[in-house]
């Protein structure tokens, strides 16, 4: 997933996302749940699920937004925030 990008809308997702930039590194994690209040996107590399968490608290409303391939070397730089 070196050159692939996922585009999300700052207006649609909100939650501290900054438009016209790549996602901040502290807003992304690989695993099954967020581990800090700053994290908004979680990629589960074993299932390929990409989740959005509006408040960094999985119990507060995590939503699966995509299913990707499993085992990707994904980073926050591959999620680009638009207006």
C-alpha positions as CSV (number, residue, x, y, z in Angstrom):
1,X,0.0,0.0,0.0
2,X,2.9,2.3,-0.7
3,X,1.3,4.7,-3.2
4,X,-2.4,4.1,-2.3
5,X,-4.3,6.8,-0.5
6,X,-7.6,6.8,1.4
7,X,-9.4,10.2,1.3
8,X,-11.7,11.2,4.1
9,X,-13.6,14.5,4.6
10,X,-12.7,16.7,7.6
11,X,-16.3,18.1,7.3
12,X,-17.8,14.7,7.3
13,X,-15.6,13.0,9.9
14,X,-14.7,16.0,12.1
15,X,-13.0,14.9,15.4
16,X,-10.0,17.2,15.1
17,X,-9.0,16.2,11.5
18,X,-7.2,18.9,9.7
19,X,-8.2,19.5,6.1
20,X,-5.7,19.3,3.2
21,X,-3.1,17.2,5.1
22,X,-2.2,13.6,5.7
23,X,-3.6,12.2,8.9
24,X,-1.5,13.0,12.0
25,X,0.5,10.0,13.1
26,X,-1.0,10.1,16.6
27,X,-4.5,9.8,15.0
28,X,-3.8,6.3,13.6
29,X,-3.0,2.9,15.0
30,X,-2.7,-0.7,13.9
31,X,-4.6,-3.1,16.1
32,X,-8.1,-3.9,17.2
33,X,-8.9,-0.8,19.2
34,X,-7.7,2.7,20.0
35,X,-5.2,3.1,22.8
36,X,-5.2,6.9,23.2
37,X,-7.8,9.6,23.1
38,X,-6.1,11.1,20.0
39,X,-6.5,8.0,17.8
40,X,-9.3,8.2,15.2
41,X,-8.5,5.5,12.7
42,X,-7.7,1.8,13.5
43,X,-6.5,-0.7,10.9
44,X,-6.9,-4.3,12.0
45,X,-4.2,-6.0,10.0
46,X,-5.6,-9.5,10.7
47,X,-9.0,-8.8,9.3
48,X,-8.4,-5.8,7.0
49,X,-11.0,-3.7,8.8
50,X,-10.5,0.0,8.9
51,X,-12.4,1.7,11.7
52,X,-13.2,5.3,12.6
53,X,-13.5,6.3,16.2
54,X,-14.9,9.9,16.7
55,X,-13.6,10.2,20.3
56,X,-10.7,7.9,20.7
57,X,-12.8,5.6,22.9
58,X,-13.8,2.3,21.3
59,X,-16.7,1.9,23.6
60,X,-17.9,5.3,22.5
61,X,-18.9,4.4,18.9
62,X,-16.3,2.8,16.7
63,X,-17.5,2.4,13.1
64,X,-16.0,0.2,10.4
65,X,-15.6,2.3,7.3
66,X,-13.8,0.0,4.9
67,X,-12.4,-3.5,4.4
68,X,-8.9,-3.6,3.1
69,X,-6.5,-6.4,2.4
70,X,-5.0,-8.0,5.4
71,X,-1.4,-7.6,6.5
72,X,-0.8,-4.2,4.9
73,X,2.1,-2.0,6.1
74,X,-0.3,0.9,6.4
75,X,0.6,4.3,8.0
76,X,-1.2,7.5,8.8
77,X,0.4,9.1,5.7
78,X,-1.9,7.0,3.5
79,X,-5.0,8.6,4.9
80,X,-5.4,12.1,3.4
81,X,-7.9,14.5,4.9
82,X,-9.9,16.7,2.5
83,X,-12.2,19.7,3.2
